[in-house]
Amino acid sequence: MQISYSKQKIDANDIKAVVKVLQSDFLTQGPLVRKFEDSLKKYCNSKYAVSLSSASSALYAACKALDLKENDILWTSPNTFVASANCALLCGAKVDFVDIDPKTYNMCADELEQKLYKASKINALPKVVMPVHFAGQPCNMKRIYDLSKKYKFRIIEDASHAIGSSYKKHKIGSCKYSDISVFSFHPVKIITTGEGGACLTNNPELANKIFNFRNHGVTRDIKQMNKKNIGPWYYEQIDIGYNFRLNDISCALGISQLKKLDKIIIKRQKMYNYYNDLCKGNKIKIPFQNKDIKSSNHLYVVRIKEKNLKKSKKDVFEYFKKNNIILNVHYIPVHYHPYYVKLGFKKGSFPNSEKYYQEAFTLPLYLGIKKDDQKKVINNFKKLLR
Ligand SMILES: *Cc1c(COP(=O)(O)O)cnc(C)c1O
């Protein structure tokens, strides 16, 4: 059997929940959407939760809700999936990156502060900063939040990796230090709805904007309509939007998965600790975690210097594949992609993320991976170390 880098875990309760929806009156726009959102906000301790078709559409909706547009700027981490930056470009805004902290691989707060100071001198401050909680480890949100007060920017947390994580005892998604937090429910993430995402916020206006945006800008809320008392069939389009809705089948799965989240996090911590033990005493740099956080441990990333390996990175990947182990890399720095090169981004601009990229390997980590499989992964690495 192949050991992949990540995969979903679906149990009998999940299947029962999904089958029940299939036999019900609503496959979409039914009662489970609201129920899933209620469970999410309760779990995270936020005032509002709006489900969407993916984290990518949720990030886009979040940018739109904050009115990110032409001549505005969004800053994010280069060490992320392209969606964290694309959402700004889709709004017609500009994107720039803040290099990572070489320890946590998250956006570096010191770099952010310096870059903000420089930007303030030339009138080029960002409207939105998007920290990405890489591998589930929350960013230094207190520092970023304090800087947002000084330099007047808004914060969207790309928490695609971080449902179940906490920062200074606050659940990620509580938006204690941000305007909006975004989750992904793609099957490789902590919990899944097939495809899916959500925006969490404590701000009713932002929640309402996202809510309308995911449904063509259409409202059925009389308070928001221009014409009142037309009739029960009546709705109004008051803004422009998309169909970015999540359906009841997905939400049933989400509700069922969310119930298990705390247990999932405990299991992931055990697998994470086991990898740490296995890596001990080798030229393998294990992940670092801050004291004031709890991580969902979405990814287990090790760093190995190329000079310490007998094979090139490409050959390492192929060697593992021959042994039925699929490794991955998170992430190719966003500014390396041809689309971003065309926008003018240059190699060498974010050296920490670039050096990290050269040395990073994402090891298989998912519910159901056996201890023997983890041992096999590390033993294979040991064979390739000089
Ligand atoms: C997975 C992921 C996304 C996109 O999530 P989708 O639900 O697949 O759209 C965005 N940002 C990060 C950091 C991710 O890992």
Boltz pocket constraint, residues with backbone or C-beta under 6 A from the ligand:
constraints:
  - pocket:
      binder: B
      contacts: [[A, 53], [A, 54], [A, 55], [A, 56], [A, 57], [A, 80], [A, 81], [A, 83], [A, 84], [A, 132], [A, 158], [A, 160], [A, 161], [A, 183], [A, 184], [A, 185], [A, 186], [A, 195], [A, 196], [A, 197]]
      max_distance: 6.0
